[in-house]
Amino acid sequence: SYVQDVRARQLDRVKTEGERQVEARRREREAEGQRNRGVKEALQVARSNAGAFAQNIAEKAKEQISERSAHLSREIAMKSLNDAKQQELALLQAEERNLDEELAALSGQLDFLTGQAVEFEAEQKRSSDMNVELGELK
């Protein structure tokens, strides 16, 4: 009858509205699932990039440690060479002082011998002059 028809139509409308709501919720869940997949993928990419960045940083740190070690080795070698050169310089300076002392002694001896040679020549000239005078006297 009429009341049953009205009730049936009301039930159909409620059913149709319920189906629409269920379909809308299903679409929302799909959209949310898509968003979640996008977030998960972005998170996975970020984790992957973070791992690559961390590896890159570790490699650069390793390179810097190697370079620092090489610089320290070179610095130690240069210090060792510098110490050896300083010792060599000290020996050369000591040798120079010894040679200066020997030169001063030899210079003193030369002055003494030059003085004696001048005296000898003066005596020789006097002797020669005396011989000439003796020769003239005879």
C-alpha positions in Angstrom: 0.0 0.0 0.0 0.8 3.7 0.0 2.5 3.7 3.5 4.6 0.8 2.5 5.6 2.5 -0.7 6.6 5.7 1.2 8.5 3.6 3.7 10.2 1.7 0.9 11.2 4.9 -0.8 12.5 6.3 2.5 14.5 3.1 3.0 15.8 3.3 -0.6 16.8 7.0 0.1 18.5 6.0 3.4 20.1 3.0 1.6 21.3 5.2 -1.3 22.6 7.9 1.1 24.4 5.2 3.1 25.9 3.7 0.0 27.0 7.2 -1.1 28.6 7.8 2.4 30.3 4.4 2.2 31.6 5.2 -1.3 32.8 8.6 -0.2 34.6 7.1 2.8 36.1 4.4 0.5 37.4 7.2 -1.8 38.8 9.2 1.2 40.5 6.0 2.4 42.0 5.5 -1.1 43.2 9.1 -1.2 44.6 8.8 2.3 46.3 5.5 1.3 47.8 7.3 -1.8 49.0 10.1 0.4 50.4 7.6 2.9 52.2 5.8 0.1 53.6 9.1 -1.1 54.8 9.9 2.4 56.3 6.4 2.8 58.1 6.8 -0.6 59.4 10.2 0.4 60.5 8.9 3.7 62.3 6.0 2.0 64.0 8.4 -0.4 65.0 10.7 2.5 66.4 7.7 4.4 68.3 6.6 1.3 69.6 10.2 0.7 70.6 10.5 4.4 72.5 7.2 4.1 74.3 8.5 1.0 75.0 11.9 2.7 76.3 10.1 5.8 78.6 7.9 3.6 79.8 11.0 1.7 80.5 12.8 5.0 82.4 9.7 6.3 84.4 9.5 3.1 85.4 13.2 3.3 86.3 12.8 6.9 88.4 9.8 6.0 90.1 11.8 3.3 90.8 14.7 5.6 92.3 12.4 8.2 94.5 10.9 5.6 95.6 14.4 4.4 96.3 15.4 8.0 98.3 12.3 8.5 100.3 13.0 5.4 100.8 16.7 6.5 102.0 15.5 9.9 104.4 13.0 8.3 105.8 15.8 6.0 106.0 18.1 9.0 108.0 15.5 11.0 110.3 14.9 8.0 110.9 18.7 7.6 111.5 19.1 11.3 114.0 16.2 11.2 115.7 17.8 8.2 115.7 21.2 9.9 117.3 19.7 13.0 120.0 18.0 10.9 120.7 21.3 9.0 120.9 23.2 12.4 123.5 20.6 13.6 125.4 21.0 10.4 125.3 24.8 10.7 126.6 24.6 14.3 129.5 22.4 13.2 130.3 24.8 10.3 130.2 27.7 12.7 132.5 25.9 15.2 134.9 25.1 12.3 134.8 28.7 11.1 135.8 29.9 14.7 138.7 27.4 14.7 139.8 28.6 11.3 139.6 32.2 12.4 141.7 31.4 15.4 144.3 29.6 13.2 144.3 32.5 10.8 144.9 34.9 13.7 147.8 32.8 14.9 149.3 32.5 11.4 148.8 36.2 10.9 150.7 36.9 14.1 153.5 34.5 12.9 153.6 36.2 9.5 153.9 39.6 11.2 156.8 38.3 13.4 158.5 36.7 10.4 158.1 39.8 8.3 159.6 41.8 11.1 162.5 39.4 11.3 163.0 39.5 7.5 163.0 43.3 7.6 165.6 43.2 10.4 167.6 40.6 8.5 167.6 42.7 5.3 168.6 45.7 7.3 171.5 43.8 8.9 172.4 42.3 5.5 172.5 45.8 3.9 174.6 47.1 6.8 176.9 44.1 6.4 177.1 44.8 2.7 177.7 48.5 3.3 180.5 47.5 5.8 182.0 45.2 3.3 182.0 47.9 0.7 183.6 50.3 3.1 186.2 47.7 4.0 186.8 47.1 0.4 187.3 50.8 -0.2 189.7 51.0 2.8 191.9 48.2 1.6 
